[in-house]
C-alpha cells in the first residue's frame, strides 16, 4: 500500500481529470456559466469527499473507476454548497480555497446559477455509477437527494444562519455540524461503498465512520478558524468570532474541543472493525483530518 501522501496526490489527480472531462468546457455556450462553474470547481481544494468515496469503494472491494461518477458527483454538490454559502446573503466570504469566491468574480446572479448548475450536474453524474446487485441508480440518487435537502445540507445551513449572534446549547451546535458538514461526508463514503456493492453491515459501518469523522472534521475547522491565518486557510479566518457564531472552541474551549475531536476519531476507527485490514486507508484518512493545520 502506498504512503498516504502519494495516495492523496494520486486520487486528487484522478478526480480532477474526471471532473475536467465531465464538466462542460469554458467555451461551451453559454460560456459565462461554465467559466463560473469551473472557476469554483478547480479553485483548489483537498478533494476530501471524493477521495473518501474512492477509499470507501476500495475498502469494500471495489475500485476508483467504479466509484468515479459518485466521487465527482459529491464534489459537484459540495462545491455548489460552498458557492451559495459564500454569497453576501449567507456567510459573505470574499475568498475560498485561496482565490476570490465565485460571486466576487462573476456577480451574485451568475454565482447562484453556477451553484444551481453544479447541483443538477451532481445528479446527472451519480446515476452513471454502474448498477450492482444490491444498489440501483435510484438508491444512489435517493441518498444524494436526501443529503442535499432540508433535512441535512439545507437544514444545517438554516440552523447555522438562525444561530448567528446566539450562544447555542451544545446539542444545537452538534445538529448544525451533523447536517451542514458530516452528512455529505457520510454520503460520500456510503456512495463509494454502494458502488462496490458493499454488504449492509459495511454500509452501516461507513455511515458511522462518516458521521464521527465529519463531526471531528468540523471541530478541527472551528479550531483552525481561531488559530490560523487567512493565508494558511485559503479563506477568511476569524469569521466565526466576527459573526458571533457558536463553535466548539467558543462553547467548551480549545483544549476540550481537541479532546472531543480525538474522541470522535477513535469512534470512527472503531466503526471500521467489519473491514479488518481493508479499512486501513480510511483509518489513515481519519487521522490525517484530525492532524491537519488548514
PLY file of the C-alpha trace (Angstrom):
ply
format ascii 1.0
element vertex 294
property float x
property float y
property float z
element edge 293
property int vertex1
property int vertex2
end_header
0.00 0.00 0.00
1.37 3.42 -0.98
2.01 6.05 1.66
-0.85 8.43 2.38
0.74 11.48 0.73
1.21 9.57 -2.52
-2.33 8.19 -2.28
-3.84 11.65 -1.78
-1.89 13.11 -4.70
-2.84 10.23 -7.00
-6.53 10.30 -6.10
-6.72 14.10 -6.33
-5.20 13.95 -9.82
-7.66 11.21 -10.77
-10.67 13.18 -9.51
-9.56 16.38 -11.24
-9.17 14.54 -14.55
-12.67 13.05 -14.30
-14.16 16.45 -13.38
-12.37 18.14 -16.28
-13.76 15.54 -18.66
-17.35 15.69 -17.42
-17.93 19.39 -16.72
-18.69 21.44 -19.86
-15.67 23.34 -21.16
-15.27 27.08 -20.62
-16.00 27.54 -24.33
-19.36 25.73 -24.22
-22.27 28.16 -24.63
-23.32 29.97 -22.57
-19.64 30.38 -21.73
-20.07 32.56 -18.64
-21.86 29.92 -16.58
-19.36 27.21 -17.47
-16.44 29.50 -16.66
-18.04 30.23 -13.28
-18.64 26.54 -12.55
-15.06 25.65 -13.46
-13.70 28.62 -11.51
-15.10 27.19 -8.28
-14.55 23.50 -9.04
-10.89 24.00 -9.99
-10.04 26.64 -7.39
-8.01 24.08 -5.46
-9.41 22.16 -2.54
-8.33 18.91 -0.93
-10.96 16.78 -2.75
-11.69 15.23 0.64
-15.18 13.97 -0.13
-14.43 12.32 -3.47
-11.26 10.77 -2.04
-13.25 9.32 0.86
-15.75 7.99 -1.70
-12.96 6.25 -3.60
-11.36 4.91 -0.42
-14.69 3.50 0.78
-15.17 1.73 -2.55
-11.70 0.23 -2.28
-12.31 -0.88 1.31
-15.46 -2.66 0.16
-13.66 -4.46 -2.67
-14.41 -2.02 -5.50
-12.18 0.30 -7.49
-11.64 4.00 -8.05
-13.02 3.55 -11.57
-16.31 2.04 -10.39
-16.74 4.86 -7.87
-15.58 7.69 -10.14
-19.01 9.06 -11.06
-20.19 9.02 -7.45
-16.96 10.71 -6.35
-17.26 13.63 -8.76
-20.98 13.92 -8.04
-20.33 14.63 -4.36
-17.63 17.14 -5.28
-20.08 18.98 -7.55
-22.69 19.02 -4.80
-20.13 20.18 -2.25
-18.89 22.99 -4.49
-22.46 24.14 -5.16
-22.98 24.42 -1.39
-19.76 26.44 -1.00
-20.72 28.88 -3.77
-24.07 29.53 -2.11
-22.63 29.64 1.42
-20.16 32.33 0.35
-22.85 34.68 -1.01
-23.42 38.04 0.73
-26.84 36.84 1.87
-25.21 33.84 3.60
-21.66 33.84 5.02
-20.45 36.74 2.85
-16.95 35.43 2.11
-14.57 37.00 -0.40
-12.15 34.08 -0.65
-12.48 30.32 -0.92
-9.58 27.88 -1.43
-7.24 30.87 -1.68
-8.96 32.54 -4.66
-11.81 35.07 -4.92
-15.21 33.47 -4.42
-17.49 32.91 -7.39
-19.74 35.89 -6.70
-16.74 38.23 -6.36
-15.61 37.27 -9.87
-18.91 36.73 -11.69
-21.51 38.55 -9.57
-24.25 37.19 -7.31
-26.63 36.15 -10.08
-24.15 34.04 -12.04
-22.79 32.56 -8.80
-26.26 31.40 -7.78
-26.80 29.88 -11.20
-23.36 28.22 -11.17
-24.28 26.58 -7.88
-27.64 25.50 -9.27
-25.98 24.01 -12.35
-23.42 22.08 -10.27
-26.17 20.67 -8.08
-28.07 19.47 -11.15
-24.88 18.04 -12.63
-24.26 16.05 -9.43
-27.44 14.05 -10.01
-26.70 13.59 -13.70
-23.31 12.13 -12.78
-24.26 9.90 -9.85
-26.72 7.90 -11.99
-23.83 6.93 -14.28
-22.44 4.75 -11.47
-22.57 1.11 -12.63
-25.53 -0.81 -11.23
-24.69 -3.53 -8.69
-26.64 -6.45 -7.27
-27.75 -4.54 -4.15
-27.85 -0.93 -5.35
-29.53 0.56 -8.42
-29.37 4.16 -9.65
-32.44 5.13 -7.66
-30.77 4.15 -4.39
-27.79 6.39 -5.11
-29.98 9.32 -6.20
-32.12 8.95 -3.08
-29.03 9.00 -0.87
-27.65 12.13 -2.54
-31.02 13.94 -2.70
-31.86 13.32 0.94
-28.49 14.71 1.98
-28.84 17.77 -0.27
-32.27 18.77 1.04
-33.94 20.41 4.00
-33.22 17.58 6.43
-29.44 17.84 6.04
-27.39 20.33 3.96
-30.07 23.00 3.55
-31.45 22.40 7.03
-27.98 22.68 8.54
-27.39 25.98 6.77
-30.75 27.31 8.01
-29.87 26.38 11.59
-26.43 27.96 11.12
-27.93 31.25 9.88
-30.51 31.34 12.65
-27.81 30.64 15.26
-25.67 33.67 14.44
-25.30 36.02 17.38
-26.67 33.43 19.80
-24.96 31.21 22.35
-26.35 27.87 21.29
-26.52 24.81 23.52
-24.05 22.11 22.52
-26.78 19.84 21.15
-27.93 22.59 18.74
-24.37 23.15 17.56
-23.97 19.41 17.03
-27.16 19.43 14.92
-25.62 22.08 12.65
-22.37 20.14 12.35
-24.12 16.83 11.70
-26.21 18.25 8.87
-24.11 21.00 7.32
-20.83 19.08 7.34
-20.97 15.46 8.43
-23.99 14.47 6.31
-22.32 14.98 2.92
-19.06 13.45 4.13
-21.05 10.41 5.26
-22.90 10.21 1.95
-19.58 10.34 0.09
-18.48 7.20 1.92
-21.81 5.45 1.51
-21.92 6.10 -2.24
-18.42 4.68 -2.52
-19.48 1.56 -0.65
-22.64 1.23 -2.74
-20.63 1.44 -5.96
-18.72 -1.62 -4.71
-21.93 -3.50 -3.82
-20.97 -3.49 -0.13
-22.75 -5.63 2.43
-25.46 -3.91 4.57
-23.25 -4.10 7.69
-20.42 -2.47 5.72
-22.72 0.34 4.62
-23.70 0.96 8.24
-20.04 0.96 9.24
-19.25 3.56 6.58
-22.17 5.66 7.81
-20.97 5.52 11.42
-17.40 6.23 10.36
-18.54 9.18 8.26
-20.63 10.80 10.97
-17.85 10.58 13.57
-15.18 11.74 11.10
-17.40 14.55 9.85
-18.03 15.88 13.35
-14.32 15.71 14.18
-13.56 17.48 10.88
-15.88 20.38 11.72
-14.49 20.74 15.24
-10.98 20.99 13.77
-12.32 23.56 11.27
-13.66 25.60 14.19
-10.29 25.36 15.96
-8.38 26.41 12.84
-10.67 29.41 12.34
-9.31 30.91 15.57
-5.73 29.61 15.45
-4.66 30.02 11.80
-4.30 32.89 9.33
-6.44 33.55 6.28
-3.39 32.87 4.09
-2.94 29.43 5.64
-6.62 28.51 5.43
-7.28 29.90 1.96
-10.40 31.60 3.30
-11.20 34.34 5.79
-10.01 33.40 9.27
-11.85 34.65 12.35
-15.23 34.69 10.58
-16.94 32.66 13.31
-15.85 35.08 16.02
-16.73 38.13 13.94
-20.23 36.84 13.21
-20.67 35.67 16.81
-21.27 32.08 15.81
-21.36 29.37 18.40
-18.48 26.94 17.86
-16.91 24.19 19.93
-13.96 26.43 20.96
-16.37 29.21 21.93
-18.57 26.88 23.99
-16.09 24.48 25.60
-12.62 25.93 24.87
-9.77 24.85 22.63
-8.38 22.04 24.80
-11.76 20.37 25.31
-12.52 20.79 21.61
-9.30 19.00 20.68
-10.15 16.21 23.13
-13.60 15.79 21.56
-12.10 15.65 18.06
-9.70 12.91 19.26
-12.58 11.01 20.87
-14.67 11.15 17.70
-11.74 9.98 15.59
-11.41 6.93 17.83
-15.14 6.29 17.37
-14.52 6.45 13.62
-11.68 3.92 13.90
-13.85 1.55 15.91
-16.64 1.73 13.33
-14.39 0.14 10.71
-13.91 -3.16 12.55
-16.05 -5.01 9.98
-13.49 -4.17 7.27
-10.46 -5.52 9.11
-7.24 -4.60 7.31
-9.23 -3.33 4.31
-10.18 -0.30 6.40
-6.58 0.78 6.86
-6.67 3.59 4.33
-9.85 5.04 5.82
-8.24 4.99 9.28
-5.25 6.84 7.86
-7.56 9.45 6.35
-9.36 9.99 9.66
-6.02 10.55 11.40
-4.88 12.88 8.62
-8.00 15.02 9.00
-7.53 15.18 12.75
-3.91 16.37 12.44
-4.41 18.89 9.60
-3.49 22.53 10.05
-5.52 24.05 7.20
0 1
1 2
2 3
3 4
4 5
5 6
6 7
7 8
8 9
9 10
10 11
11 12
12 13
13 14
14 15
15 16
16 17
17 18
18 19
19 20
20 21
21 22
22 23
23 24
24 25
25 26
26 27
27 28
28 29
29 30
30 31
31 32
32 33
33 34
34 35
35 36
36 37
37 38
38 39
39 40
40 41
41 42
42 43
43 44
44 45
45 46
46 47
47 48
48 49
49 50
50 51
51 52
52 53
53 54
54 55
55 56
56 57
57 58
58 59
59 60
60 61
61 62
62 63
63 64
64 65
65 66
66 67
67 68
68 69
69 70
70 71
71 72
72 73
73 74
74 75
75 76
76 77
77 78
78 79
79 80
80 81
81 82
82 83
83 84
84 85
85 86
86 87
87 88
88 89
89 90
90 91
91 92
92 93
93 94
94 95
95 96
96 97
97 98
98 99
99 100
100 101
101 102
102 103
103 104
104 105
105 106
106 107
107 108
108 109
109 110
110 111
111 112
112 113
113 114
114 115
115 116
116 117
117 118
118 119
119 120
120 121
121 122
122 123
123 124
124 125
125 126
126 127
127 128
128 129
129 130
130 131
131 132
132 133
133 134
134 135
135 136
136 137
137 138
138 139
139 140
140 141
141 142
142 143
143 144
144 145
145 146
146 147
147 148
148 149
149 150
150 151
151 152
152 153
153 154
154 155
155 156
156 157
157 158
158 159
159 160
160 161
161 162
162 163
163 164
164 165
165 166
166 167
167 168
168 169
169 170
170 171
171 172
172 173
173 174
174 175
175 176
176 177
177 178
178 179
179 180
180 181
181 182
182 183
183 184
184 185
185 186
186 187
187 188
188 189
189 190
190 191
191 192
192 193
193 194
194 195
195 196
196 197
197 198
198 199
199 200
200 201
201 202
202 203
203 204
204 205
205 206
206 207
207 208
208 209
209 210
210 211
211 212
212 213
213 214
214 215
215 216
216 217
217 218
218 219
219 220
220 221
221 222
222 223
223 224
224 225
225 226
226 227
227 228
228 229
229 230
230 231
231 232
232 233
233 234
234 235
235 236
236 237
237 238
238 239
239 240
240 241
241 242
242 243
243 244
244 245
245 246
246 247
247 248
248 249
249 250
250 251
251 252
252 253
253 254
254 255
255 256
256 257
257 258
258 259
259 260
260 261
261 262
262 263
263 264
264 265
265 266
266 267
267 268
268 269
269 270
270 271
271 272
272 273
273 274
274 275
275 276
276 277
277 278
278 279
279 280
280 281
281 282
282 283
283 284
284 285
285 286
286 287
287 288
288 289
289 290
290 291
291 292
292 293
